């Protein structure tokens, strides 16, 4: 089980956007794994089971607070400036001169800055490789909202990565 702890934590951290909450979620995942240890100890799919439990617990955590972030999301939707404006082309070499660890840190920081309603579908799609329809079902939102939130999240993430790249260039 120790070999899966980083995977469980990173799944929870990317989905929840909160390291402290991710630690709580990871702890709950391993409590559940302990309860099912007899089956998991001999299972070739223990890693998949742990990742699924981490994903579901993260989504459950966010669903509990959905009303709170939905209110802020709706407030932002009324604001004309809420949608990120990309006025430049992002080069293909963005972040390529950085080490893999530096890129991971920058991407994780940029993901944490995204609002939950954008980060969650984006992470489920790109990191958990869920299809749009499954994301919509799991989150209880429309397929159109999933596509819109992922599109806006990508634009905001590009802007954040470009900013981080520019900042890193200035520091060197």
N, CA, C and O of each residue as an XYZ file, in Angstrom:
688
protein
N       0.814     -1.198      0.000
C       0.000      0.000      0.000
C       0.859      1.265      0.000
O       0.459      2.299     -0.535
N       2.040      1.169      0.605
C       2.915      2.352      0.647
C       3.280      2.842     -0.754
O       3.475      4.039     -0.970
N       3.370      1.922     -1.689
C       3.756      2.312     -3.047
C       2.682      3.154     -3.735
O       2.949      3.782     -4.760
N       1.482      3.171     -3.183
C       0.388      3.935     -3.790
C       0.124      5.271     -3.111
O      -0.707      6.044     -3.587
N       0.812      5.560     -2.011
C       0.473      6.767     -1.248
C       0.663      8.051     -2.039
O      -0.154      8.964     -1.913
N       1.711      8.157     -2.849
C       1.912      9.373     -3.643
C       0.823      9.533     -4.699
O       0.333     10.638     -4.930
N       0.448      8.432     -5.337
C      -0.600      8.479     -6.351
C      -1.934      8.900     -5.741
O      -2.657      9.709     -6.324
N      -2.258      8.360     -4.585
C      -3.524      8.697     -3.916
C      -3.519     10.166     -3.510
O      -4.493     10.882     -3.745
N      -2.428     10.614     -2.903
C      -2.359     12.014     -2.465
C      -2.421     12.968     -3.656
O      -3.155     13.955     -3.613
N      -1.661     12.687     -4.722
C      -1.657     13.609     -5.860
C      -3.020     13.647     -6.549
O      -3.435     14.701     -7.032
N      -3.714     12.525     -6.601
C      -5.067     12.511     -7.164
C      -5.985     13.409     -6.340
O      -6.706     14.242     -6.888
N      -5.954     13.235     -5.035
C      -6.806     14.039     -4.151
C      -6.414     15.513     -4.188
O      -7.284     16.383     -4.167
N      -5.118     15.803     -4.243
C      -4.662     17.197     -4.251
C      -5.067     17.899     -5.540
O      -5.507     19.048     -5.504
N      -4.926     17.235     -6.661
C      -5.311     17.858     -7.929
C      -6.811     18.105     -7.998
O      -7.256     19.137     -8.500
N      -7.577     17.164     -7.497
C      -9.029     17.320     -7.565
C      -9.548     18.333     -6.545
O     -10.400     19.160     -6.867
N      -9.040     18.267     -5.327
C      -9.558     19.157     -4.288
C      -8.913     20.534     -4.338
O      -9.523     21.519     -3.922
N      -7.685     20.611     -4.843
C      -6.986     21.892     -4.896
C      -6.525     22.366     -3.530
O      -6.219     23.545     -3.350
N      -6.472     21.458     -2.568
C      -6.150     21.830     -1.199
C      -5.339     20.689     -0.588
O      -5.853     19.585     -0.406
N      -4.069     20.958     -0.271
C      -3.197     19.899      0.244
C      -3.682     19.335      1.572
O      -3.614     18.126      1.793
N      -4.172     20.198      2.459
C      -4.657     19.722      3.757
C      -5.859     18.795      3.564
O      -5.948     17.742      4.195
N      -6.777     19.195      2.690
C      -7.935     18.348      2.419
C      -7.498     17.067      1.729
O      -8.059     16.002      1.988
N      -6.502     17.159      0.852
C      -6.002     15.977      0.154
C      -5.417     14.969      1.154
O      -5.573     13.760      0.982
N      -4.750     15.467      2.188
C      -4.219     14.567      3.223
C      -5.354     13.839      3.938
O      -5.266     12.639      4.196
N      -6.416     14.572      4.254
C      -7.574     13.945      4.906
C      -8.213     12.900      3.993
O      -8.580     11.811      4.434
N      -8.339     13.250      2.716
C      -8.938     12.318      1.757
C      -8.058     11.075      1.624
O      -8.562      9.952      1.630
N      -6.747     11.276      1.503
C      -5.829     10.134      1.376
C      -5.914      9.231      2.612
O      -5.889      8.005      2.503
N      -6.012      9.849      3.768
C      -6.140      9.057      4.997
C      -7.420      8.222      4.957
O      -7.407      7.043      5.308
N      -8.509      8.829      4.534
C      -9.780      8.100      4.429
C      -9.685      6.972      3.397
O     -10.249      5.897      3.602
N      -8.980      7.211      2.296
C      -8.798      6.161      1.284
C      -8.100      4.959      1.910
O      -8.508      3.818      1.694
N      -7.054      5.212      2.679
C      -6.302      4.100      3.258
C      -7.041      3.438      4.423
O      -6.807      2.265      4.712
N      -7.920      4.169      5.087
C      -8.782      3.535      6.091
C      -9.710      2.550      5.391
O      -9.910      1.428      5.856
N     -10.271      2.984      4.266
C     -11.147      2.083      3.498
C     -10.363      0.899      2.929
O     -10.868     -0.222      2.870
N      -9.121      1.164      2.513
C      -8.286      0.067      2.006
C      -8.006     -0.944      3.122
O      -7.988     -2.151      2.878
N      -7.790     -0.457      4.329
C      -7.559     -1.342      5.477
C      -8.779     -2.233      5.707
O      -8.656     -3.425      5.988
N      -9.962     -1.621      5.578
C     -11.202     -2.373      5.774
C     -11.378     -3.454      4.706
O     -12.043     -4.461      4.951
N     -10.786     -3.253      3.520
C     -10.892     -4.223      2.423
C      -9.546     -4.911      2.146
O      -9.313     -5.413      1.047
N      -8.679     -4.928      3.143
C      -7.321     -5.409      2.945
C      -7.276     -6.848      2.428
O      -6.446     -7.172      1.577
N      -8.141     -7.694      2.922
C      -8.117     -9.100      2.504
C      -8.286     -9.237      0.993
O      -7.601    -10.038      0.355
N      -9.204     -8.450      0.422
C      -9.415     -8.521     -1.021
C      -8.305     -7.800     -1.789
O      -7.868     -8.272     -2.839
N      -7.851     -6.663     -1.270
C      -6.857     -5.858     -1.983
C      -5.467     -6.474     -1.960
O      -4.694     -6.288     -2.899
N      -5.142     -7.196     -0.915
C      -3.802     -7.772     -0.778
C      -3.481     -8.735     -1.919
O      -2.319     -8.876     -2.302
N      -4.482     -9.384     -2.452
C      -4.258    -10.360     -3.526
C      -4.747     -9.847     -4.877
O      -4.714    -10.577     -5.868
N      -5.196     -8.607     -4.920
C      -5.771     -8.056     -6.152
C      -4.706     -7.383     -7.010
O      -3.861     -6.636     -6.517
N      -4.772     -7.666     -8.289
C      -3.860     -7.007     -9.238
C      -4.334     -5.591     -9.550
O      -3.592     -4.800    -10.132
N      -5.566     -5.272     -9.164
C      -6.133     -3.958     -9.479
C      -6.231     -3.053     -8.250
O      -7.046     -2.132     -8.229
N      -5.422     -3.300     -7.241
C      -5.475     -2.498     -6.013
C      -5.210     -1.030     -6.307
O      -5.871     -0.164     -5.735
N      -4.265     -0.729     -7.180
C      -3.960      0.664     -7.525
C      -5.138      1.373     -8.145
O      -5.431      2.519     -7.804
N      -5.814      0.704     -9.051
C      -7.001      1.279     -9.679
C      -8.110      1.508     -8.671
O      -8.795      2.530     -8.710
N      -8.285      0.546     -7.762
C      -9.305      0.679     -6.723
C      -9.001      1.901     -5.856
O      -9.897      2.693     -5.564
N      -7.749      2.055     -5.447
C      -7.354      3.194     -4.601
C      -7.562      4.515     -5.326
O      -8.036      5.483     -4.731
N      -7.209      4.561     -6.610
C      -7.379      5.796     -7.383
C      -8.855      6.143     -7.532
O      -9.231      7.311     -7.432
N      -9.690      5.141     -7.768
C     -11.123      5.369     -7.888
C     -11.706      5.885     -6.572
O     -12.508      6.818     -6.570
N     -11.306      5.284     -5.464
C     -11.794      5.735     -4.153
C     -11.324      7.160     -3.885
O     -12.097      7.980     -3.390
N     -10.063      7.469     -4.205
C      -9.544      8.831     -4.008
C     -10.326      9.833     -4.859
O     -10.662     10.919     -4.389
N     -10.609      9.473     -6.092
C     -11.379     10.351     -6.980
C     -12.779     10.579     -6.429
O     -13.246     11.715     -6.351
N     -13.444      9.500     -6.048
C     -14.815      9.616     -5.541
C     -14.879     10.406     -4.239
O     -15.782     11.224     -4.061
N     -13.944     10.179     -3.332
C     -13.955     10.932     -2.075
C     -13.668     12.412     -2.317
O     -14.239     13.271     -1.646
N     -12.794     12.713     -3.263
C     -12.507     14.116     -3.599
C     -13.740     14.799     -4.174
O     -14.059     15.935     -3.824
N     -14.419     14.093     -5.053
C     -15.646     14.654     -5.643
C     -16.719     14.827     -4.569
O     -17.434     15.828     -4.558
N     -16.829     13.855     -3.671
C     -17.794     13.983     -2.574
C     -17.486     15.204     -1.715
O     -18.392     15.938     -1.322
N     -16.207     15.417     -1.425
C     -15.804     16.592     -0.651
C     -16.243     17.869     -1.368
O     -16.818     18.768     -0.753
N     -15.969     17.942     -2.658
C     -16.326     19.149     -3.407
C     -17.841     19.299     -3.548
O     -18.355     20.417     -3.535
N     -18.546     18.204     -3.681
C     -20.008     18.285     -3.779
C     -20.627     18.838     -2.507
O     -21.636     19.542     -2.558
N     -20.026     18.522     -1.363
C     -20.545     19.058     -0.104
C     -20.478     20.576     -0.077
O     -21.302     21.234      0.558
N     -19.495     21.120     -0.766
C     -19.311     22.568     -0.781
C     -19.745     23.189     -2.097
O     -19.418     24.338     -2.392
N     -20.495     22.407     -2.898
C     -20.903     22.869     -4.223
C     -21.714     24.160     -4.166
O     -21.503     25.052     -4.988
N     -22.623     24.275     -3.228
C     -23.445     25.483     -3.146
C     -22.567     26.711     -2.983
O     -22.819     27.751     -3.592
N     -21.538     26.585     -2.160
C     -20.654     27.722     -1.920
C     -19.930     28.126     -3.193
O     -19.933     29.303     -3.553
N     -19.304     27.168     -3.886
C     -18.560     27.562     -5.077
C     -19.468     27.846     -6.245
O     -19.071     28.582     -7.148
N     -20.682     27.292     -6.274
C     -21.617     27.616     -7.350
C     -22.032     29.083     -7.248
O     -22.162     29.770     -8.261
N     -22.239     29.558     -6.011
C     -22.614     30.955     -5.817
C     -21.520     31.870     -6.386
O     -21.820     32.833     -7.091
N     -20.271     31.570     -6.083
C     -19.182     32.393     -6.595
C     -19.046     32.244     -8.112
O     -18.729     33.208     -8.809
N     -19.285     31.046     -8.613
C     -19.218     30.813    -10.049
C     -20.257     31.651    -10.777
O     -19.968     32.252    -11.812
N     -21.478     31.688    -10.226
C     -22.534     32.461    -10.857
C     -22.235     33.951    -10.779
O     -22.556     34.697    -11.704
N     -21.624     34.390     -9.686
C     -21.245     35.795     -9.575
C     -20.215     36.137    -10.645
O     -20.289     37.203    -11.257
N     -19.262     35.248    -10.873
C     -18.235     35.493    -11.884
C     -18.826     35.465    -13.282
O     -18.362     36.195    -14.158
N     -19.845     34.636    -13.512
C     -20.454     34.545    -14.838
C     -21.118     35.867    -15.218
O     -21.201     36.200    -16.400
N     -21.591     36.625    -14.222
C     -22.212     37.913    -14.496
C     -21.182     38.980    -14.823
O     -21.523     40.016    -15.394
N     -19.946     38.742    -14.475
C     -18.871     39.696    -14.676
C     -18.274     39.481    -16.070
O     -17.836     38.376    -16.392
N     -18.255     40.539    -16.901
C     -17.750     40.422    -18.272
C     -16.282     40.043    -18.319
O     -15.833     39.451    -19.301
N     -15.531     40.366    -17.291
C     -14.094     40.117    -17.309
C     -13.737     38.759    -16.720
O     -12.554     38.445    -16.590
N     -14.719     37.952    -16.364
C     -14.426     36.690    -15.702
C     -13.760     35.683    -16.632
O     -12.915     34.906    -16.188
N     -14.113     35.682    -17.879
C     -13.508     34.730    -18.805
C     -12.103     35.189    -19.143
O     -11.905     36.337    -19.543
N     -11.132     34.315    -18.988
C      -9.764     34.701    -19.273
C      -9.593     35.065    -20.748
O     -10.114     34.391    -21.637
N      -8.873     36.113    -20.978
C      -8.620     36.563    -22.340
C      -7.185     36.200    -22.705
O      -6.241     36.656    -22.060
N      -7.026     35.391    -23.721
C      -5.699     35.032    -24.196
C      -5.416     35.917    -25.400
O      -6.053     35.791    -26.446
N      -4.453     36.812    -25.236
C      -4.144     37.757    -26.308
C      -2.824     37.446    -26.987
O      -2.355     38.223    -27.818
N      -2.226     36.330    -26.646
C      -0.946     35.967    -27.219
C      -0.954     34.482    -27.537
O      -1.732     33.705    -26.983
N      -0.074     34.122    -28.436
C       0.098     32.704    -28.725
C       1.041     32.128    -27.678
O       2.083     32.713    -27.383
N       0.683     31.008    -27.131
C       1.555     30.347    -26.168
C       2.524     29.484    -26.962
O       2.095     28.607    -27.712
N       3.824     29.718    -26.808
C       4.795     28.971    -27.601
C       4.803     27.483    -27.256
O       4.495     27.091    -26.131
N       5.167     26.657    -28.255
C       5.250     25.218    -28.023
C       6.345     24.875    -27.019
O       6.322     23.803    -26.416
N       7.295     25.773    -26.839
C       8.419     25.511    -25.948
C       8.133     25.960    -24.521
O       9.046     25.995    -23.696
N       6.898     26.299    -24.217
C       6.530     26.769    -22.896
C       6.959     25.757    -21.832
O       6.546     24.598    -21.863
N       7.772     26.197    -20.913
C       8.249     25.422    -19.773
C       9.196     24.270    -20.131
O       9.535     23.474    -19.255
N       9.633     24.158    -21.391
C      10.467     23.018    -21.770
C      11.874     23.102    -21.191
O      12.548     22.081    -21.056
N      12.323     24.301    -20.848
C      13.676     24.440    -20.311
C      13.733     24.148    -18.818
O      14.808     24.198    -18.221
N      12.606     23.850    -18.217
C      12.558     23.546    -16.796
C      12.631     22.041    -16.576
O      12.311     21.257    -17.469
N      13.052     21.649    -15.392
C      13.083     20.225    -15.070
C      11.659     19.715    -14.898
O      10.722     20.497    -14.736
N      11.509     18.410    -14.935
C      10.178     17.814    -14.782
C       9.570     18.198    -13.441
O       8.370     18.459    -13.357
N      10.378     18.235    -12.398
C       9.877     18.604    -11.066
C       9.425     20.064    -11.040
O       8.391     20.379    -10.453
N      10.189     20.957    -11.670
C       9.796     22.369    -11.719
C       8.490     22.532    -12.499
O       7.619     23.301    -12.093
N       8.352     21.819    -13.605
C       7.110     21.879    -14.382
C       5.930     21.380    -13.561
O       4.859     21.986    -13.569
N       6.131     20.259    -12.843
C       5.058     19.699    -12.020
C       4.606     20.700    -10.966
O       3.407     20.875    -10.748
N       5.561     21.359    -10.310
C       5.226     22.339     -9.276
C       4.458     23.512     -9.881
O       3.463     23.961     -9.312
N       4.910     24.006    -11.022
C       4.243     25.149    -11.669
C       2.829     24.775    -12.105
O       1.895     25.557    -11.924
N       2.667     23.583    -12.678
C       1.331     23.155    -13.106
C       0.421     22.969    -11.898
O      -0.737     23.385    -11.931
N       0.927     22.348    -10.830
C       0.111     22.161     -9.627
C      -0.308     23.501     -9.026
O      -1.452     23.657     -8.599
N       0.612     24.470     -8.990
C       0.273     25.791     -8.459
C      -0.778     26.474     -9.335
O      -1.704     27.104     -8.824
N      -0.632     26.346    -10.645
C      -1.609     26.952    -11.559
C      -2.970     26.282    -11.405
O      -3.998     26.958    -11.438
N      -2.988     24.963    -11.237
C      -4.253     24.250    -11.044
C      -4.951     24.707     -9.766
O      -6.172     24.861     -9.744
N      -4.181     24.923     -8.707
C      -4.767     25.339     -7.431
C      -5.420     26.711     -7.521
O      -6.324     27.020     -6.744
N      -4.972     27.535     -8.460
C      -5.554     28.875     -8.611
C      -6.882     28.854     -9.367
O      -7.643     29.821     -9.323
N      -7.151     27.760    -10.050
C      -8.415     27.666    -10.786
C      -9.569     27.469     -9.805
O      -9.405     26.818     -8.774
N     -10.732     28.028    -10.125
C     -11.895     27.752     -9.271
C     -12.270     26.275     -9.383
O     -12.028     25.638    -10.408
N     -12.860     25.746     -8.319
C     -13.208     24.324     -8.274
C     -14.016     23.874     -9.482
O     -13.767     22.801    -10.031
N     -14.980     24.686     -9.899
C     -15.852     24.261    -10.986
C     -15.112     24.151    -12.321
O     -15.620     23.525    -13.251
N     -13.920     24.748    -12.431
C     -13.107     24.585    -13.637
C     -12.043     23.513    -13.423
O     -11.822     22.671    -14.293
N     -11.382     23.545    -12.260
C     -10.294     22.609    -12.002
C     -10.774     21.164    -12.005
O     -10.121     20.298    -12.588
N     -11.894     20.895    -11.368
C     -12.356     19.528    -11.225
C     -12.603     18.834    -12.572
O     -12.067     17.748    -12.790
N     -13.400     19.422    -13.486
C     -13.572     18.741    -14.781
C     -12.271     18.628    -15.575
O     -12.044     17.627    -16.255
N     -11.415     19.653    -15.489
C     -10.144     19.620    -16.206
C      -9.264     18.472    -15.713
O      -8.694     17.735    -16.517
N      -9.155     18.322    -14.405
C      -8.336     17.246    -13.833
C      -8.942     15.880    -14.153
O      -8.226     14.943    -14.505
N     -10.251     15.775    -14.029
C     -10.886     14.486    -14.345
C     -10.654     14.112    -15.807
O     -10.451     12.939    -16.120
N     -10.681     15.093    -16.699
C     -10.496     14.817    -18.119
C      -9.036     14.513    -18.450
O      -8.739     13.499    -19.082
N      -8.131     15.385    -18.026
C      -6.733     15.242    -18.444
C      -5.916     14.290    -17.582
O      -5.061     13.574    -18.104
N      -6.155     14.266    -16.285
C      -5.335     13.433    -15.405
C      -5.979     12.082    -15.119
O      -5.284     11.074    -14.990
N      -7.297     12.061    -15.022
C      -8.002     10.809    -14.733
C      -8.538     10.165    -16.003
O      -9.053      9.048    -15.964
N      -8.418     10.874    -17.144
C      -8.804     10.379    -18.460
C     -10.265      9.927    -18.538
O     -10.587      8.915    -19.160
N     -11.132     10.699    -17.897
C     -12.576     10.421    -17.951
C     -13.170     11.112    -19.171
O     -12.778     12.235    -19.490
N     -14.100     10.469    -19.854
C     -14.787     11.131    -20.968
C     -15.740     12.216    -20.436
O     -16.175     12.174    -19.285
N     -16.047     13.173    -21.296
C     -16.920     14.284    -20.913
C     -18.229     13.810    -20.288
O     -18.649     14.325    -19.251
N     -18.866     12.836    -20.916
C     -20.173     12.372    -20.430
C     -20.065     11.795    -19.028
O     -20.944     12.025    -18.197
N     -18.999     11.047    -18.751
C     -18.803     10.480    -17.413
C     -18.581     11.587    -16.383
O     -19.068     11.503    -15.256
N     -17.845     12.618    -16.779
C     -17.611     13.754    -15.879
C     -18.938     14.434    -15.556
O     -19.217     14.752    -14.400
N     -19.747     14.653    -16.583
C     -21.051     15.293    -16.377
C     -21.910     14.461    -15.424
O     -22.543     15.011    -14.523
N     -21.934     13.168    -15.612
C     -22.714     12.283    -14.744
C     -22.195     12.302    -13.316
O     -22.969     12.406    -12.364
N     -20.882     12.200    -13.177
C     -20.271     12.138    -11.851
C     -20.485     13.433    -11.073
O     -20.700     13.406     -9.861
N     -20.427     14.571    -11.775
C     -20.572     15.865    -11.109
C     -22.020     16.352    -11.065
O     -22.328     17.328    -10.381
N     -22.902     15.676    -11.790
C     -24.301     16.073    -11.795
C     -24.540     17.405    -12.499
O     -25.386     18.199    -12.087
N     -23.770     17.636    -13.581
C     -23.921     18.867    -14.366
C     -24.111     18.485    -15.832
O     -23.927     17.329    -16.213
N     -24.477     19.463    -16.637
C     -24.721     19.170    -18.054
C     -23.409     18.969    -18.812
O     -22.349     19.437    -18.397
N     -23.516     18.268    -19.918
C     -22.366     18.039    -20.776
C     -21.814     19.366    -21.300
O     -20.601     19.544    -21.404
N     -22.708     20.284    -21.626
C     -22.290     21.604    -22.109
C     -21.480     22.342    -21.065
O     -20.475     22.975    -21.388
N     -21.915     22.267    -19.801
C     -21.177     22.942    -18.721
C     -19.786     22.329    -18.560
O     -18.811     23.046    -18.336
N     -19.697     21.020    -18.672
C     -18.392     20.357    -18.579
C     -17.458     20.894    -19.659
O     -16.320     21.270    -19.377
N     -17.947     20.926    -20.894
C     -17.116     21.402    -22.005
C     -16.723     22.859    -21.821
O     -15.576     23.229    -22.072
N     -17.666     23.690    -21.384
C     -17.382     25.111    -21.163
C     -16.362     25.296    -20.047
O     -15.415     26.070    -20.190
N     -16.553     24.591    -18.942
C     -15.628     24.727    -17.815
C     -14.226     24.249    -18.175
O     -13.241     24.861    -17.762
N     -14.125     23.166    -18.937
C     -12.807     22.678    -19.357
C     -12.158     23.681    -20.307
O     -10.962     23.953    -20.195
N     -12.921     24.224    -21.229
C     -12.384     25.218    -22.156
C     -11.854     26.439    -21.392
O     -10.746     26.906    -21.654
N     -12.644     26.945    -20.458
C     -12.220     28.116    -19.676
C     -11.036     27.786    -18.774
O     -10.145     28.613    -18.578
N     -11.033     26.582    -18.233
C      -9.918     26.172    -17.378
C      -8.623     26.093    -18.176
O      -7.567     26.509    -17.699
N      -8.706     25.557    -19.392
C      -7.510     25.484    -20.246
C      -6.973     26.879    -20.549
O      -5.764     27.109    -20.507
N      -7.880     27.809    -20.855
C      -7.453     29.181    -21.149
C      -6.806     29.819    -19.930
O      -5.768     30.470    -20.050
N      -7.400     29.643    -18.767
C      -6.843     30.208    -17.542
C      -5.512     29.539    -17.199
O      -4.585     30.198    -16.729
N      -5.421     28.245    -17.431
C      -4.188     27.517    -17.150
C      -3.073     27.974    -18.090
O      -1.931     28.139    -17.661
N      -3.392     28.177    -19.360
C      -2.387     28.685    -20.306
C      -1.856     30.040    -19.862
O      -0.651     30.288    -19.886
N      -2.771     30.910    -19.457
C      -2.356     32.241    -19.005
C      -1.461     32.126    -17.776
O      -0.440     32.808    -17.687
N      -1.833     31.274    -16.834
C      -1.034     31.103    -15.613
C       0.336     30.505    -15.930
O       1.339     30.912    -15.344
N       0.382     29.549    -16.846
C       1.660     28.932    -17.214
C       2.544     29.919    -17.974
O       3.760     29.941    -17.785
N       1.937     30.724    -18.823
C       2.703     31.739    -19.542
C       3.287     32.741    -18.548
O       4.449     33.133    -18.660
N       2.480     33.148    -17.584
C       2.937     34.078    -16.552
C       4.075     33.470    -15.731
O       5.062     34.143    -15.436
N       3.935     32.210    -15.367
C       4.978     31.526    -14.594
C       6.259     31.398    -15.410
O       7.358     31.569    -14.882
N       6.112     31.095    -16.706
C       7.269     30.976    -17.580
C       7.986     32.321    -17.719
O       9.214     32.391    -17.671
N       7.205     33.375    -17.891
C       7.781     34.721    -18.013
C       8.487     35.108    -16.716
O       9.581     35.672    -16.744
N       7.864     34.807    -15.591
C       8.434     35.133    -14.285
C       9.739     34.364    -14.083
O      10.719     34.916    -13.583
N       9.746     33.075    -14.477
C      10.932     32.247    -14.320
C      12.055     32.756    -15.220
O      13.223     32.726    -14.832
N      11.707     33.224    -16.425
C      12.707     33.769    -17.345
C      13.351     35.021    -16.767
O      14.560     35.217    -16.892
N      12.548     35.862    -16.138
C      13.062     37.090    -15.533
C      13.978     36.786    -14.356
O      14.941     37.515    -14.121
N      13.690     35.718    -13.610
C      14.495     35.367    -12.446
C      15.845     34.798    -12.827
O      16.784     34.859    -12.033
N      15.965     34.242    -14.037
C      17.248     33.640    -14.430
C      18.152     34.594    -15.142
O      19.260     34.223    -15.529
